[in-house]
Amino acid sequence: MKLRLLLVVLLIANAGYFLWARGDLAGFGLVPAALSEREPQRVARQIHPEWLQIRKEARTGAPTP
């Protein structure tokens, strides 16, 4: 009986988290922060994104003669 109750509580909590994470509970004022932060705001907050350089990974093996 206790195990069944625990299972039902966990299923309800999981469904609630799923709905919250998707933003379906926005009508109740429950919106995750990531949902309100989309790409334009995140890109605008970056500091000097043009300084980013992609480099090849250095080899960690023994040096070849």
C-alpha positions in Angstrom: 0.0 0.0 0.0 2.8 2.5 0.9 4.8 1.5 -2.2 1.8 2.1 -4.4 1.2 5.5 -2.8 4.9 6.4 -3.3 4.7 5.3 -7.0 1.7 7.5 -7.6 3.3 10.5 -5.8 6.5 10.1 -7.9 4.4 9.8 -11.2 2.5 13.0 -10.3 5.7 14.8 -9.4 7.4 13.6 -12.7 4.4 14.7 -14.8 4.4 18.1 -13.0 8.0 18.6 -13.7 7.6 17.6 -17.3 4.7 20.1 -17.8 6.7 22.9 -15.9 9.9 22.3 -18.0 7.9 22.5 -21.3 6.3 25.7 -20.2 2.7 24.4 -20.1 2.2 25.8 -16.6 2.9 29.4 -17.7 -0.8 30.3 -17.3 -0.3 29.7 -13.5 2.8 31.9 -13.4 5.2 28.9 -13.3 7.7 29.4 -16.0 11.3 28.0 -16.0 14.0 30.6 -16.5 15.4 28.9 -19.6 12.1 29.2 -21.4 12.2 33.0 -21.1 15.8 33.2 -22.2 16.0 32.3 -25.9 19.0 32.9 -28.2 18.8 36.6 -28.9 19.1 37.5 -25.2 21.8 34.9 -24.6 23.9 36.1 -27.6 23.4 39.8 -26.5 24.9 38.9 -23.0 28.1 37.4 -24.4 31.3 39.3 -24.0 33.4 39.5 -27.1 32.2 36.3 -28.9 34.4 37.2 -31.9 37.5 36.4 -29.7 36.5 32.7 -29.6 39.0 30.6 -31.5 38.7 26.9 -32.3 42.0 25.1 -32.1 43.0 21.5 -33.0 43.6 19.3 -30.0 47.2 18.7 -29.1 48.3 15.1 -29.4 49.1 13.4 -26.1 51.1 10.5 -27.6 54.8 10.1 -27.7 56.6 12.5 -30.1 57.6 11.0 -33.4 61.3 11.4 -34.4 
